[in-house]
Amino acid sequence: MEADVPGTVLKRERARDAVLELIEDRSPGDAIPSERALCALLGVSRPTVRAAVDELVSAGLLVREHGRGMFVAPEKITQELISADLALSVPRAAGAWSSRLLEFTTHQAGARVGRKLRMSPAEEIVYVARLRLVDGAPMAIEHLHIRAALVPGLSAQELESGDLYEHLRHTHGVHVREAFQAIEPTVVTRAEAQLLEVPELSPALLFERLTSDVAGVPVEYVHSLYRGDRYRIVSRLALGPAAAEAGPAGSGAVRDGHHPGIPPGDFAHGDPITSSTRGDIQAGP
């Protein structure tokens, strides 16, 4: 990992990915190197490593034990709210959504993101960090990793204005089709709290998404952090035959707005996405 990668957000992001790779190569309860050892291994500063580790501890992926070190956390219990063979359109959340670009650069995918996108670690991706706002108020921080070969000439303006998936379709000929997305609770770090204008360690929702095109080729890998005090997910579940006969859960008119964790795009034009959730923006205190 390069020691001089430009951009504070990108440095922290790459340190996080490197530690995540160490976690994924180990079993629950296994130790990982100390922060001092990680600094030497990754070629980054102690504050950068600590910020990455703090995020993974908050996400429940690492456990710190005083006087002993850091260990891989126990596996999380996972429940899918929808079967793998059922695809539903997702209603949108309310509010006027906009973006503010935090970082925009091109670099090698690396091992972890390369695995996610099924590409060589040496191939290039476009990395984007952006703040998502609703009616002018900060709502989420998004980290996007997009195959660079698919989006030559992708501009900062495309990432700050309009619909990203519309830009991918009309400007770059990339038609996204479906996404696999996981959602779990977490808390925000100090840097994230400053961007979202909430207190440090405030509750948040962590979205992790892999989006594919019509041929099933991964297009982007995204992880996003949404404010827990302003954003919630509501699920509609079919629990019996009567509900099943009435039609698929979540069917009905699609509202204007924003998909939970997903910028408006192809999924709003009838293409299915494997999900059964709806995002709601709660009124501020």
Residue, then its C-alpha position, 0 to 999 in steps of 0.5 A: m500500500e502506497a504511503d503517499v496516496p493523496g487525500t485523507v479520506l482515501k488513505r483512511e479508506r485504503a487502510r480500512d480495506a487492508v485491515l478488512e482483508l486481514i480480518e477476512d483471512r482469519s477466523p473469529g477470535d484470531a489476533i490481528p497485528s497491533e496498530r504499530a505493526l499495521c503502520a509499518l505494514l501499510g505504510v501509513s500514520r498511526p492516526t490513519v490506522r487508528a481511525a480505520v481500526d476504530e471504524l471496524v471496532s464500531a462495526g463489530l468486526l474487531v474486538r479490542e481487549h485491554g492488555r491483550g490486543m485486537f481480535v477478529a469478532p464473532e460472526k454476525i447472525t444474518q437473516e435475509l428478508i427476501s428469497a434469492d429468487l424473488a426480485l422487487s422494485v424498491p420504493r423511494a425515500a422522501g426529500a430532495w437529494s443532492s451530493r457534495l464531492l469529498e474526493f475523486t481519484t483513480h487508483q489500483a483496485g487492490a486485493r479486497v475491492g478487486r475481489k468484490l468487482r471480480m477484477s485484477p488488483a492491478e486494474e484501475i478503479v474510480y474512487v469517489a467519496r461524497l456527502r449526500l444531502v437531503d433538503g440541504a442537510p447532510m444525510a449520508i457518506e458514500h464511498l464508491h468504487i467503480r471499474a475505471a474501464l467502464v467510465p472513461g471521462l467520468s467527471a466530477q460534475e456527473l457525481e455531484s449533479g443529476d442521477l449517477y445511474e442515468h449518467l452511467r447509462h446515457t454517457h457511458g453505456v453502462h446499464v445497471r440491473e440489480a444489486f445485492q445490499a447488506i444493512e447493519p447498525t454502527v456508530v460514526t467516527r469523529a471524522e464522519a460525525q463532523l461531516l454528518e453534523v452529529p455527535e461522535l459515536s452517534p448511531a448510524l446505518l451501514f449499507e454495503r452494496l455490489t451493483s451489476d449490469v445486465a450481463g451480471v458483471p460487477v460495476e460498482y462496490v459501495h459502502s455508505l453510512y446513513r444517519g441513524d437519527r434521520y433515516r430508517i428502513v421499513s419492511r413489508l413482509a408477506l406472512g401467509p397465503a392471503a398476503a401472497e395472493a394479494g401480490p408481491a410485498g412492496s408492490g405499488a406506486v413508486r414515490d419520487g425521492h431516493h432508494p434506501g442506500i441507492p442513488p436514483g437510477d435504473f432501479a427506478h425505471g422498472d428494473p428489479i433489485t433484490s430487496s424488500t425495504r423502504g427508506d424513510i427520512q424522519a423529521g429532525p428533532 
